[in-house]
Amino acid sequence: MSGRFSDQTLDGVEAAFQAFQQVIGRYPVQTVRATGTSALRDSENTPELVARVEKAVNIPIEIISGEEEARLIHMSIRHRYGDIDDRAALLIDIGGGSVEVTLCEHGDIVAVESFRMGTVRLIEWFSSSGDADTLDLSLMNEYIASMLRKVREALAGRKIDVCVGTGGNIEALGDLGINLLGNERGDSLTAKDIRRLCKRLKSMTCAERVEKLLLRPDRADVIIPATFVLKGIVGLAEPADLLVPRIGLGDGILLDLLKGHEPGGDVAGHQALAWATALAEKFHADLAHAEHVTMLARSLFEQLQGLHGLGARDLLLLEVASRIHEIGLAVRPARHHRHGEYLALASPMIGLSVDEKALVAALLRCQRKRFPEPGHEPHDRFSSRDQKRLRSLTMLLRLAIALDKERRGQVTRIELGEDQDGLAMTLFGHGDRLLEAWSVRKQLVFWKQVFDKDIRIVLADPEPNGGSEEEPNDED
């Protein structure tokens, strides 16, 4: 946890990926997904590592957030325990760099906390010589307790029915429950079991844990901070037991890949949209307006597919941004686009990668005032490919917002088509729609910059009875 990968580590990672590529080449593999977690999120030279791997084997590494880790682990646990949706569950994943704690109710993730208190990190911070034998257990315990206040706040007095623990250290504790405590099985532990194991383990040196408990040296070291962390978290949920399913992030990634190849199988996309709606509710956004803007943005995206050339994940980002584009108003109406950006960056985004979350935040920033362009910070932070995505998605979001300027759903349908005079956008609906047409025309100077194509606005005759076949505020 020095903050940088050594040259030796970079060489080792590149060699490992080259070995992976050789194995992949022996089979008819259609999809490859490489993910990085806490270490890649925190290291200063992660871009160098990612670039080296992509250059060597043409496999991009996706750096996932703590929230995405939690989502994938949640998916694997739901697959393992079919009845977990009927219980309030606290999911605990302990890794070397971070700890993910996820609260689930009725099968949905309702709270996620990612803590920088992984086992390797704690040894680095609280050991005088870099090993568990010299850990300052009292100071480490104080730090863990301070971090767990957020978990206590998230629980908010809820009764937890069951805890589920993932990661190699928790699996090792399940085994030690059999060997040291006489438990019949290693797939569950009580809070009392964990306290007893903590007491036994901390009384032994690392060498003794290797010799007497037959733990691997790299496990005998980190199992001490892992047990302290687990004891603290499970203690908050007592008397709930801890289940040890012996599955984790890797299983969730495989399930996610499989779901993505099923009809309607974009589980991450569904979760991202549900989470966006919950975020809009949290910050008291106008949900009817948000849903109408989302419908209009989706229609624009689909009809202009041949012009912008974006994909399904880009449509998801546009819909997420449309649903939460007004969350910044909860802070202050003035400069709400800037407030929305930092709220999006500071909030968990279930179902989105780190890069996708950054793009959504930039969309909120660029929805008004200055359009993204070279020299504009939200624009310049991205690669050239993502700059193009940002500009196209910003244009579509701005148009969708303009099309509901009066917040009354007066534009109920849009049709885009070519005629002898070029590209035309016809606005169907009720009322005069003059303010909406004026708002759209104000954005057309940017349209020309992004798509290099002229477009004109046409108002269709008002629809009878002030309505249409598609209700403006219903979710599709």
PLY file of the C-alpha trace (Angstrom):
ply
format ascii 1.0
element vertex 476
property float x
property float y
property float z
element edge 475
property int vertex1
property int vertex2
end_header
0.00 0.00 0.00
2.88 2.37 -0.80
0.73 4.32 -3.23
2.58 3.09 -6.32
3.07 -0.22 -8.09
6.73 -1.21 -8.27
8.40 -1.97 -11.59
8.49 -5.61 -10.51
4.72 -5.60 -9.94
4.07 -3.96 -13.32
6.23 -6.59 -15.04
4.42 -9.37 -13.15
0.97 -8.09 -14.08
1.91 -7.81 -17.75
3.35 -11.34 -17.71
0.20 -12.69 -16.02
-2.05 -11.14 -18.66
0.11 -12.56 -21.42
-0.34 -15.99 -19.83
-4.10 -15.39 -19.63
-4.15 -14.46 -23.31
-2.45 -17.71 -24.25
-5.09 -19.69 -22.36
-7.91 -17.62 -23.88
-6.51 -18.27 -27.35
-7.07 -22.02 -26.96
-10.84 -21.64 -26.67
-13.61 -19.89 -28.64
-13.90 -17.08 -26.09
-16.30 -14.31 -27.10
-16.20 -12.03 -24.04
-13.32 -11.06 -21.77
-13.76 -8.83 -18.72
-10.80 -7.75 -16.59
-11.58 -5.80 -13.43
-9.50 -4.02 -10.82
-10.57 -3.07 -7.32
-9.12 -1.20 -4.35
-5.40 -1.35 -5.24
-6.02 0.01 -8.74
-8.41 2.66 -7.43
-5.77 4.01 -5.06
-2.41 3.62 -6.80
-0.77 6.69 -8.36
0.52 4.81 -11.40
-2.58 2.77 -12.22
-2.85 4.47 -15.67
0.63 3.14 -16.47
-0.38 -0.40 -15.49
-3.61 -0.25 -17.47
-1.84 1.15 -20.54
0.89 -1.52 -20.42
-1.63 -4.35 -20.25
-3.79 -2.96 -23.03
-0.75 -2.42 -25.27
0.61 -5.91 -24.56
-2.55 -7.99 -24.93
-5.32 -5.58 -26.02
-7.40 -6.34 -22.90
-8.80 -3.22 -21.20
-8.88 -3.26 -17.39
-12.10 -1.91 -15.91
-11.52 -0.27 -12.53
-14.70 -0.82 -10.57
-15.90 1.21 -7.62
-16.61 -0.09 -4.13
-20.31 0.23 -4.96
-19.89 -1.95 -8.06
-18.02 -4.52 -5.97
-20.96 -4.53 -3.58
-23.45 -5.00 -6.44
-21.56 -7.92 -7.93
-21.10 -9.63 -4.57
-24.80 -9.09 -3.85
-25.62 -10.79 -7.14
-23.51 -13.85 -6.27
-25.06 -14.10 -2.79
-28.61 -13.90 -4.17
-27.69 -16.71 -6.54
-26.29 -18.79 -3.65
-29.14 -18.18 -1.17
-32.53 -18.19 -2.86
-34.36 -16.96 0.25
-32.08 -14.00 1.00
-34.64 -11.60 -0.53
-37.03 -12.40 2.32
-34.57 -11.21 4.96
-32.80 -8.01 5.95
-29.18 -8.89 5.18
-25.84 -7.25 5.92
-23.19 -8.27 3.38
-19.53 -7.99 4.44
-16.59 -8.36 2.04
-13.10 -8.01 3.52
-10.24 -7.52 1.09
-6.65 -6.37 1.33
-7.32 -2.73 0.51
-10.95 -2.13 1.39
-14.01 -3.48 3.15
-17.45 -3.31 1.52
-20.54 -3.36 3.73
-23.92 -3.58 1.99
-27.39 -3.44 3.51
-30.09 -5.29 1.56
-33.86 -5.43 2.03
-36.39 -7.29 -0.15
-33.59 -8.19 -2.56
-32.56 -4.56 -3.16
-29.40 -2.77 -2.08
-30.49 0.09 0.18
-27.11 1.26 1.52
-23.45 0.75 0.60
-20.33 1.77 2.49
-16.79 1.19 1.24
-14.08 1.60 3.87
-10.31 2.00 3.50
-9.64 -0.58 6.19
-8.61 -3.68 4.27
-6.30 -6.13 6.00
-3.05 -5.16 4.25
-3.79 -1.48 4.72
-4.41 -1.90 8.46
-1.13 -3.81 8.94
0.73 -1.09 7.06
-0.82 1.66 9.18
-0.78 0.10 12.64
2.27 -2.20 12.66
5.71 -0.89 13.57
7.51 -3.49 11.47
4.96 -4.28 8.76
3.66 -7.56 10.18
0.76 -8.62 12.39
2.99 -9.50 15.37
3.70 -5.82 16.02
0.18 -4.51 15.40
-1.02 -1.86 17.83
-4.31 -3.66 18.44
-5.76 -0.95 20.67
-5.15 1.84 18.14
-6.35 -0.32 15.23
-9.53 -1.18 17.13
-10.23 2.52 17.75
-9.84 3.24 14.06
-12.17 0.39 13.09
-14.77 1.57 15.61
-14.66 5.11 14.19
-15.18 3.83 10.65
-18.10 1.64 11.73
-20.15 4.61 12.91
-21.32 4.94 9.30
-22.57 1.36 9.37
-24.47 2.04 12.57
-26.03 5.12 10.99
-27.04 3.13 7.88
-28.68 0.46 10.03
-30.77 3.18 11.71
-32.20 0.76 14.24
-33.10 -1.91 11.67
-33.19 -5.51 12.82
-30.74 -7.53 10.73
-31.85 -11.09 10.08
-28.58 -12.42 8.71
-25.01 -11.39 7.87
-23.14 -12.85 4.90
-19.35 -12.74 4.75
-17.14 -13.10 1.67
-13.39 -13.13 1.14
-10.61 -15.59 1.90
-10.14 -14.49 5.51
-13.78 -15.07 6.38
-13.66 -18.48 4.73
-10.57 -19.31 6.81
-12.44 -18.27 9.96
-15.26 -20.61 8.99
-12.73 -23.46 8.85
-11.21 -22.40 12.19
-14.69 -22.55 13.69
-14.51 -26.30 13.08
-10.87 -26.77 14.13
-10.74 -24.49 17.17
-14.34 -24.26 18.39
-15.68 -27.66 17.47
-18.40 -26.37 15.13
-19.93 -29.07 12.97
-19.82 -26.98 9.78
-17.76 -24.14 8.40
-20.53 -22.30 6.56
-21.72 -20.17 9.50
-20.46 -18.42 12.62
-22.20 -16.67 15.50
-21.05 -13.32 16.87
-19.84 -15.20 19.94
-17.81 -17.56 17.73
-16.07 -14.61 16.11
-15.21 -13.06 19.47
-13.77 -16.39 20.67
-11.73 -16.79 17.49
-10.43 -13.24 17.81
-9.25 -13.96 21.35
-7.53 -17.21 20.35
-5.86 -15.84 17.25
-4.45 -12.68 18.80
-2.84 -14.76 21.56
-0.67 -16.54 18.97
2.24 -15.30 16.90
2.14 -15.42 13.14
4.55 -18.36 13.15
2.32 -20.23 15.60
-0.73 -19.66 13.43
1.17 -21.18 10.53
2.53 -24.14 12.52
-0.45 -24.98 14.75
-3.38 -23.91 12.58
-1.79 -24.77 9.23
-2.61 -21.35 7.79
-0.67 -20.10 4.78
1.91 -17.48 5.85
0.13 -14.75 3.86
-3.16 -15.71 5.56
-1.72 -16.07 9.08
-0.62 -12.44 8.92
-3.75 -10.68 7.63
-6.32 -12.80 9.49
-5.80 -10.73 12.65
-7.05 -7.37 11.24
-9.75 -9.25 9.29
-11.08 -10.84 12.50
-11.13 -7.50 14.33
-13.05 -5.87 11.46
-15.50 -8.74 11.25
-16.05 -8.78 15.00
-16.95 -5.07 14.93
-19.39 -5.30 12.03
-21.17 -8.48 13.09
-21.41 -7.08 16.61
-23.63 -4.29 15.25
-26.05 -6.88 13.82
-26.12 -9.26 16.79
-27.87 -11.68 17.34
-27.79 -12.31 13.56
-25.48 -15.14 12.53
-22.83 -14.86 9.83
-23.20 -17.10 6.78
-20.02 -18.08 4.90
-21.06 -18.96 1.31
-17.50 -19.33 -0.09
-18.35 -17.22 -3.11
-17.56 -13.62 -3.88
-16.68 -10.97 -6.42
-15.44 -13.38 -9.10
-18.71 -15.32 -9.01
-20.66 -12.08 -9.32
-18.63 -11.00 -12.36
-19.33 -14.35 -14.07
-23.05 -14.11 -13.28
-23.11 -10.53 -14.57
-21.54 -11.64 -17.85
-24.06 -14.47 -18.20
-27.02 -12.20 -17.39
-25.82 -9.70 -19.97
-26.21 -12.34 -22.68
-29.80 -13.17 -21.73
-32.83 -11.34 -23.21
-33.50 -8.39 -20.91
-30.46 -9.45 -18.94
-28.83 -6.06 -18.25
-29.17 -6.42 -14.48
-26.62 -3.67 -13.84
-28.60 -1.28 -16.05
-31.85 -1.97 -14.23
-30.13 -1.44 -10.88
-28.49 1.78 -12.07
-31.84 3.26 -13.12
-33.53 2.18 -9.88
-30.68 3.70 -7.88
-30.90 6.94 -9.90
-34.60 7.23 -9.10
-33.85 6.66 -5.41
-31.14 9.35 -5.56
-33.58 11.81 -7.16
-36.09 11.07 -4.38
-33.40 11.54 -1.72
-32.65 15.06 -2.97
-36.34 15.93 -3.49
-36.14 16.32 -7.27
-39.29 16.84 -9.34
-39.81 13.17 -10.25
-42.56 13.78 -12.81
-40.32 16.22 -14.69
-37.33 13.86 -14.38
-39.28 10.95 -15.85
-40.58 13.09 -18.71
-37.09 14.37 -19.51
-35.86 10.75 -19.43
-38.55 9.69 -21.91
-37.68 12.57 -24.26
-33.93 11.88 -23.97
-34.48 8.22 -24.80
-36.55 9.12 -27.85
-33.91 11.56 -29.10
-31.15 9.01 -28.58
-32.96 6.24 -30.44
-34.05 8.39 -33.39
-30.60 9.95 -33.80
-28.69 6.67 -33.53
-27.31 6.97 -37.04
-25.99 10.46 -36.28
-24.28 9.97 -32.91
-23.31 6.27 -33.20
-23.43 5.67 -29.45
-24.20 2.33 -27.78
-26.55 0.83 -25.21
-24.39 1.78 -22.21
-24.37 5.39 -23.43
-28.16 5.37 -23.47
-28.08 4.09 -19.87
-25.79 6.98 -18.83
-28.12 9.46 -20.53
-31.15 8.02 -18.74
-29.38 8.05 -15.36
-28.31 11.68 -15.88
-31.84 12.63 -16.98
-33.34 11.17 -13.81
-30.94 12.97 -11.47
-30.22 16.16 -13.43
-31.92 18.35 -10.78
-30.43 16.91 -7.57
-28.20 19.99 -7.25
-31.29 22.12 -6.58
-31.39 20.57 -3.11
-28.20 22.47 -2.30
-28.95 25.76 -4.05
-30.82 26.73 -7.24
-27.97 28.98 -8.38
-25.20 26.91 -9.97
-27.23 23.76 -9.37
-25.40 22.09 -12.27
-22.14 22.33 -10.29
-23.81 21.14 -7.09
-25.30 18.23 -9.02
-21.86 17.26 -10.30
-20.27 16.94 -6.88
-23.34 15.25 -5.39
-23.15 12.64 -8.16
-19.42 12.14 -7.58
-19.95 11.81 -3.82
-22.92 9.42 -4.06
-22.77 5.68 -4.68
-23.79 4.72 -8.22
-24.91 1.11 -8.25
-24.43 -0.58 -11.64
-21.96 1.95 -13.10
-18.19 1.78 -13.40
-15.91 4.50 -12.03
-15.50 6.00 -15.52
-19.24 5.85 -16.21
-19.99 7.60 -12.92
-17.53 10.36 -13.88
-19.31 10.79 -17.24
-22.72 11.07 -15.54
-21.34 13.69 -13.15
-19.90 15.64 -16.11
-23.28 15.50 -17.86
-24.90 17.10 -14.82
-22.21 19.80 -14.83
-22.63 20.50 -18.57
-26.44 20.46 -18.73
-26.48 24.27 -18.59
-24.19 27.28 -18.93
-20.93 26.43 -20.72
-20.99 23.61 -23.27
-18.13 21.03 -22.98
-15.25 22.04 -25.24
-11.44 22.09 -25.19
-10.24 24.19 -22.26
-13.33 23.33 -20.20
-12.33 21.19 -17.19
-15.18 18.65 -17.35
-14.30 18.09 -21.02
-10.52 17.93 -20.70
-10.47 15.33 -17.91
-11.58 12.62 -20.37
-9.93 10.74 -23.23
-10.66 11.91 -26.79
-13.18 9.07 -27.21
-15.03 9.98 -24.01
-14.90 13.69 -24.89
-16.91 12.87 -28.01
-19.36 10.79 -25.94
-19.72 13.63 -23.43
-20.46 16.21 -26.12
-23.07 14.05 -27.85
-24.80 13.02 -24.61
-24.74 16.60 -23.30
-26.45 17.76 -26.47
-29.21 15.17 -26.10
-29.70 15.93 -22.40
-29.92 19.68 -23.03
-32.52 19.15 -25.74
-34.59 16.84 -23.53
-34.58 19.37 -20.69
-35.51 22.19 -23.09
-38.42 20.12 -24.43
-40.04 20.17 -20.98
-39.24 23.78 -20.18
-42.62 24.49 -18.58
-42.62 21.18 -16.65
-46.15 20.40 -17.84
-45.36 17.61 -20.27
-46.64 19.63 -23.21
-44.31 17.91 -25.69
-45.53 14.33 -25.61
-43.77 12.98 -28.69
-40.89 13.87 -31.01
-40.34 12.82 -34.59
-37.07 13.42 -36.42
-36.86 12.96 -40.15
-35.34 14.19 -43.38
-37.28 16.11 -46.00
-36.37 18.35 -48.93
-35.29 21.09 -46.53
-33.04 18.87 -44.38
-33.46 17.43 -40.88
-36.63 18.40 -39.02
-37.67 17.87 -35.41
-41.47 17.82 -35.11
-42.92 18.44 -31.66
-46.27 16.79 -30.93
-48.36 17.49 -27.87
-50.80 19.95 -26.39
-50.71 23.67 -25.62
-48.77 26.06 -27.81
-45.29 24.59 -27.00
-43.76 27.93 -27.97
-41.51 28.14 -24.93
-40.22 24.61 -25.56
-39.51 25.39 -29.23
-37.71 28.59 -28.21
-35.62 26.69 -25.62
-34.63 24.07 -28.17
-33.62 26.72 -30.72
-31.29 28.27 -28.12
-29.38 24.97 -28.04
-29.02 24.62 -31.80
-25.75 26.56 -31.92
-24.21 23.67 -29.97
-26.05 21.13 -32.11
-24.25 22.47 -35.17
-20.89 22.14 -33.38
-21.54 18.53 -32.31
-23.30 17.03 -35.31
-22.36 19.47 -38.11
-25.88 19.31 -39.50
-28.69 21.85 -39.79
-31.98 21.13 -38.08
-35.27 23.01 -37.84
-38.12 22.83 -35.33
-41.68 22.12 -36.47
-44.76 22.41 -34.23
-47.46 19.89 -35.06
-51.09 20.83 -34.53
-52.16 20.49 -30.86
-53.47 17.05 -30.01
-57.14 16.90 -29.00
-58.23 16.81 -25.35
-54.80 17.93 -24.18
-53.43 14.41 -24.28
-51.84 11.73 -26.39
-51.51 8.00 -26.60
-48.44 8.18 -24.38
-48.96 9.73 -20.97
-46.09 12.15 -20.40
-45.24 11.24 -16.82
-45.54 7.45 -16.94
-42.40 5.34 -16.83
-41.96 3.15 -19.88
0 1
1 2
2 3
3 4
4 5
5 6
6 7
7 8
8 9
9 10
10 11
11 12
12 13
13 14
14 15
15 16
16 17
17 18
18 19
19 20
20 21
21 22
22 23
23 24
24 25
25 26
26 27
27 28
28 29
29 30
30 31
31 32
32 33
33 34
34 35
35 36
36 37
37 38
38 39
39 40
40 41
41 42
42 43
43 44
44 45
45 46
46 47
47 48
48 49
49 50
50 51
51 52
52 53
53 54
54 55
55 56
56 57
57 58
58 59
59 60
60 61
61 62
62 63
63 64
64 65
65 66
66 67
67 68
68 69
69 70
70 71
71 72
72 73
73 74
74 75
75 76
76 77
77 78
78 79
79 80
80 81
81 82
82 83
83 84
84 85
85 86
86 87
87 88
88 89
89 90
90 91
91 92
92 93
93 94
94 95
95 96
96 97
97 98
98 99
99 100
100 101
101 102
102 103
103 104
104 105
105 106
106 107
107 108
108 109
109 110
110 111
111 112
112 113
113 114
114 115
115 116
116 117
117 118
118 119
119 120
120 121
121 122
122 123
123 124
124 125
125 126
126 127
127 128
128 129
129 130
130 131
131 132
132 133
133 134
134 135
135 136
136 137
137 138
138 139
139 140
140 141
141 142
142 143
143 144
144 145
145 146
146 147
147 148
148 149
149 150
150 151
151 152
152 153
153 154
154 155
155 156
156 157
157 158
158 159
159 160
160 161
161 162
162 163
163 164
164 165
165 166
166 167
167 168
168 169
169 170
170 171
171 172
172 173
173 174
174 175
175 176
176 177
177 178
178 179
179 180
180 181
181 182
182 183
183 184
184 185
185 186
186 187
187 188
188 189
189 190
190 191
191 192
192 193
193 194
194 195
195 196
196 197
197 198
198 199
199 200
200 201
201 202
202 203
203 204
204 205
205 206
206 207
207 208
208 209
209 210
210 211
211 212
212 213
213 214
214 215
215 216
216 217
217 218
218 219
219 220
220 221
221 222
222 223
223 224
224 225
225 226
226 227
227 228
228 229
229 230
230 231
231 232
232 233
233 234
234 235
235 236
236 237
237 238
238 239
239 240
240 241
241 242
242 243
243 244
244 245
245 246
246 247
247 248
248 249
249 250
250 251
251 252
252 253
253 254
254 255
255 256
256 257
257 258
258 259
259 260
260 261
261 262
262 263
263 264
264 265
265 266
266 267
267 268
268 269
269 270
270 271
271 272
272 273
273 274
274 275
275 276
276 277
277 278
278 279
279 280
280 281
281 282
282 283
283 284
284 285
285 286
286 287
287 288
288 289
289 290
290 291
291 292
292 293
293 294
294 295
295 296
296 297
297 298
298 299
299 300
300 301
301 302
302 303
303 304
304 305
305 306
306 307
307 308
308 309
309 310
310 311
311 312
312 313
313 314
314 315
315 316
316 317
317 318
318 319
319 320
320 321
321 322
322 323
323 324
324 325
325 326
326 327
327 328
328 329
329 330
330 331
331 332
332 333
333 334
334 335
335 336
336 337
337 338
338 339
339 340
340 341
341 342
342 343
343 344
344 345
345 346
346 347
347 348
348 349
349 350
350 351
351 352
352 353
353 354
354 355
355 356
356 357
357 358
358 359
359 360
360 361
361 362
362 363
363 364
364 365
365 366
366 367
367 368
368 369
369 370
370 371
371 372
372 373
373 374
374 375
375 376
376 377
377 378
378 379
379 380
380 381
381 382
382 383
383 384
384 385
385 386
386 387
387 388
388 389
389 390
390 391
391 392
392 393
393 394
394 395
395 396
396 397
397 398
398 399
399 400
400 401
401 402
402 403
403 404
404 405
405 406
406 407
407 408
408 409
409 410
410 411
411 412
412 413
413 414
414 415
415 416
416 417
417 418
418 419
419 420
420 421
421 422
422 423
423 424
424 425
425 426
426 427
427 428
428 429
429 430
430 431
431 432
432 433
433 434
434 435
435 436
436 437
437 438
438 439
439 440
440 441
441 442
442 443
443 444
444 445
445 446
446 447
447 448
448 449
449 450
450 451
451 452
452 453
453 454
454 455
455 456
456 457
457 458
458 459
459 460
460 461
461 462
462 463
463 464
464 465
465 466
466 467
467 468
468 469
469 470
470 471
471 472
472 473
473 474
474 475
